Amino acid sequence: MTARPYRLLILHAGALGDLVLTSQLAVPLRAAFPGAEVSCAARSGLVHWLRRTGVFDRSFDLDALGLHRLFAASEGDGALSPVGGTLREFELIICFLFGPETPQAAVLARETGSWVVAVDPRVRPETVLSRRHITDQWLDDMRRGGLKLPVVDHRRSLVAESNSPPGANCGVIVCHPGSGGRGKCAPVEWWERIVRRWGASREGIPATVGARRDSRTSRKDSWCANGASALRAEEMWRGDNQGLKSLAKFARPPGGNRQGDAVGSAGRPGDTLRSGNRCGDALGSARWMIGPTERDWFGQAYVDRLAAIAPVIEEQDISEAADRLARSAAAFIGHDAGITHLAAGLGLPTLAVFVSTDEAVWRPLGSRVATVRYDPSGPIDQLDGALADWLERTRRRSERIPAESSGP
């Protein structure tokens, strides 16, 4: 009879970005416990997607475990008795809900009989002052809790990488202009400017295509283009793969290089940048991605403003957004936001734009991540050179990718 594997469970109640960063810790955990089953319970629905992609072996809805009772019960109340069976399956519980010296940590350990390592997920002042990455703080706390974690590279992409980015055949650069906090966002005028500079209009998908959902059609299968005919979501993403426009006018603007712009090898303005993946130009087709937060904050006028420049995809479900990024995106630009961390974890070439938070502490983890800082008091063109350099590097990498079939 085969002995069952050692079982570890991560408990996480934070937002999307923190969950993605916490998921990176599965790497040192698997190295410390070879052959162990690593599972996660979280509030974000992304946890089930992470299980499907192999990051975790099992996934649970955190709220269904009844852990809220820990905060209402005293140590003698049998706080977890209704759901203790599930938690007692695990020899080790790594809890990101509260610190190690709290009454809740003691109750959790007593009720489950498990080894509980409690980690306070909040960033500490010394981490901010030393500009250490938040995951290094968490790893230190896990070691203080008794875990003998080897020093391994936990900063690589979550999803196993191939030679090419997930959507390298589609040429779509996804732009996410929102975030969980308004102070983290560059102004919409900056986003409008950078998308205009590489061109967003595509044959068959005019730049005025929006993403207002048609109540008469399925959210998953079709979208309403500013009240006009519905387009399938996949068509919105793919665009015209055989005729994507050049990045040359972004890498080298008409009229020569602006002072501070990087001088690439794009050639004359308007030259076509050829791709090695036989998909027309490998990069250049822009798509906005927004979620409920952006619509709630800014309303339909904001969506229409974006849609006047490039197609807008509104994603209501984070797992669907992850699937779409994995299938159809070649690169990603976004703020310090959960979806940016997800894109980085997918192995996409990712440019993270930081405004108010420190990239040394909160940068997305992955092997294809670059960061820039936008200064709200600076000129609107302050990042032109950095963006041109990043696009050129990303384009050059795509030219080294062997040809792949993009399917019908």
Long-range contacts (C-beta under 8 A, 24 or more apart in sequence): 5-35, 5-36, 5-37, 6-33, 6-35, 6-36, 6-37, 6-91, 6-92, 7-36, 7-37, 7-39, 7-89, 7-90, 7-91, 7-92, 8-33, 8-36, 8-37, 8-38, 8-39, 8-90, 8-91, 8-92, 8-93, 8-94, 9-39, 9-40, 9-41, 9-60, 9-87, 9-89, 9-90, 9-92, 9-93, 9-94, 10-38, 10-39, 10-40, 10-41, 10-42, 10-56, 10-94, 10-96, 11-40, 11-41, 11-42, 11-62, 11-65, 11-67, 11-93, 11-94, 11-95, 11-96, 11-97, 12-40, 12-41, 12-42, 12-43, 12-47, 12-62, 12-96, 12-97, 12-121, 13-42, 13-43, 13-62, 13-96, 13-97, 14-42, 14-43, 14-96, 14-121, 15-44, 15-180, 15-338, 16-44, 16-46, 16-318, 16-338, 16-339, 16-341, 16-342, 17-180, 17-336, 17-337, 17-338, 17-340, 17-341, 17-362, 17-364, 18-121, 18-338, 19-44, 19-46, 19-47, 19-338, 20-46, 20-158, 20-338, 20-341, 20-342, 20-344, 20-345, 20-364, 21-134, 21-135, 21-341, 21-365, 22-96, 22-121, 22-135, 22-138, 23-50, 23-55, 23-56, 23-158, 23-345, 24-135, 24-154, 24-155, 24-158, 24-345, 24-365, 25-94, 25-135, 25-138, 25-139, 25-142, 25-154, 26-55, 26-56, 27-152, 27-153, 27-154, 27-156, 28-139, 28-149, 28-150, 28-151, 28-152, 28-154, 29-94, 29-147, 29-149, 31-149, 31-150, 31-152, 32-147, 32-148, 32-149, 32-150, 33-92, 39-90, 41-65, 44-318, 45-317, 45-318, 45-319, 46-318, 46-319, 46-322, 46-342, 48-319, 49-318, 49-319, 49-322, 49-323, 50-158, 53-158, 53-159, 54-159, 54-160, 55-158, 55-159, 60-86, 67-97, 67-108, 70-97, 70-98, 70-104, 70-107, 70-108, 71-104, 73-107, 74-103, 75-103, 75-106, 75-107, 75-110, 78-111, 79-107, 79-111, 80-107, 80-108, 80-111, 80-112, 81-111, 84-111, 84-112, 87-111, 87-112, 87-114, 88-112, 88-113, 88-114, 90-114, 91-115, 92-117, 93-117, 94-119, 94-142, 94-147, 95-119, 96-121, 96-138, 100-141, 100-144, 100-145, 115-146, 117-142, 117-145, 117-146, 117-147, 118-145, 119-145, 123-361, 127-361, 128-358, 128-361, 131-358, 131-360, 131-361, 132-360, 132-361, 133-360, 133-361, 133-362, 133-363, 133-365, 134-361, 134-362, 135-365, 154-365, 155-365, 155-366, 155-367, 156-365, 156-366, 156-367, 157-344, 157-345, 157-346, 157-347, 157-365, 157-366, 157-367, 157-368, 158-345, 158-346, 158-366, 159-326, 159-345, 159-346, 159-347, 161-347, 161-367, 162-347, 163-401, 163-402, 164-277, 164-398, 164-401, 164-402, 164-404, 165-329, 165-330, 165-331, 165-347, 165-348, 165-349, 165-368, 165-398, 166-325, 166-326, 166-327, 166-329, 166-346, 166-347, 166-348, 167-325, 167-326, 167-327, 167-328, 167-329, 167-330, 167-348, 168-277, 168-279, 168-282, 168-330, 168-398, 168-401, 168-404, 169-241, 169-277, 169-279, 169-330, 169-404, 169-405, 169-406, 170-237, 170-238, 170-239, 170-241, 170-279, 170-285, 170-327, 170-328, 170-329, 170-330, 170-406, 171-239, 171-241, 171-244, 171-275, 171-279, 171-280, 171-281, 171-282, 171-283, 171-284, 171-285, 171-330, 172-237, 172-238, 172-239, 172-285, 172-286, 172-287, 172-328, 172-329, 172-330, 173-198, 173-283, 173-284, 173-285, 173-286, 173-287, 173-329, 173-330, 173-331, 173-332, 173-333, 174-287, 174-288, 174-289, 174-325, 174-329, 174-331, 174-332, 174-333, 174-334, 174-343, 175-286, 175-287, 175-288, 175-289, 175-310, 175-332, 175-333, 175-334, 176-288, 176-289, 176-290, 176-332, 176-333, 176-334, 176-335, 176-337, 176-339, 176-340, 177-288, 177-290, 177-294, 177-306, 177-334, 177-335, 178-290, 178-291, 178-293, 178-294, 178-297, 178-335, 178-337, 179-293, 179-334, 179-335, 179-336, 179-337, 180-293, 180-337, 180-338, 181-356, 182-297, 183-355, 183-356, 184-335, 184-336, 184-337, 184-354, 184-355, 184-356, 184-357, 185-335, 185-355, 186-335, 186-353, 186-355, 186-374, 186-376, 187-376, 188-302, 188-305, 188-306, 189-380, 190-374, 190-380, 190-383, 191-306, 192-305, 192-306, 192-309, 193-380, 193-381, 194-250, 194-333, 194-383, 194-387, 195-286, 195-288, 195-309, 195-310, 196-309, 197-249, 197-250, 197-253, 198-245, 198-247, 198-249, 198-250, 198-284, 198-286, 198-391, 199-245, 199-246, 199-249, 199-284, 199-286, 200-285, 200-286, 200-309, 200-310, 200-311, 201-245, 202-239, 202-240, 202-243, 202-244, 202-245, 202-285, 203-240, 203-243, 204-239, 204-240, 205-231, 205-235, 205-236, 205-239, 205-240, 205-311, 207-307, 207-308, 207-309, 207-310, 207-311, 208-307, 208-308, 209-236, 209-307, 209-311, 209-312, 210-303, 210-304, 210-306, 210-307, 210-311, 210-312, 211-236, 211-288, 211-290, 211-303, 211-307, 211-311, 211-312, 211-313, 211-314, 212-300, 212-303, 212-314, 213-314, 219-316, 220-320, 223-313, 226-304, 226-307, 233-313, 233-324, 234-328, 236-287, 236-311, 236-313, 237-287, 237-313, 237-324, 237-327, 237-328, 237-329, 238-328, 239-285, 239-287, 239-311, 240-280, 240-285, 241-279, 241-280, 241-406, 242-279, 242-280, 243-280, 244-279, 244-280, 244-281, 244-282, 244-283, 244-284, 244-285, 245-281, 245-284, 245-285, 246-270, 246-271, 246-272, 246-273, 246-281, 246-284, 247-273, 247-281, 247-283, 247-284, 247-391, 247-392, 247-395, 248-272, 248-273, 250-387, 250-388, 250-391, 251-388, 251-391, 251-392, 251-395, 252-388, 253-384, 258-381, 258-384, 258-385, 260-384, 260-385, 261-384, 261-385, 261-388, 262-385, 262-386, 262-388, 262-389, 262-392, 264-388, 264-389, 264-392, 265-392, 266-392, 273-395, 274-399, 275-395, 275-398, 275-399, 276-398, 276-399, 276-400, 276-401, 276-402, 276-403, 277-398, 277-401, 277-402, 277-403, 277-404, 278-403, 279-406, 282-330, 282-395, 282-398, 282-399, 282-401, 283-330, 283-331, 283-391, 283-394, 283-395, 283-398, 286-310, 287-311, 287-312, 287-313, 288-312, 288-313, 289-313, 289-315, 289-321, 289-339, 290-314, 290-315, 291-315, 291-316, 291-321, 291-339, 292-316, 318-342, 322-346, 330-394, 330-398, 331-394, 336-362, 340-364, 341-365, 344-368, 344-369, 349-390, 349-394, 349-397, 351-387, 351-390, 353-383
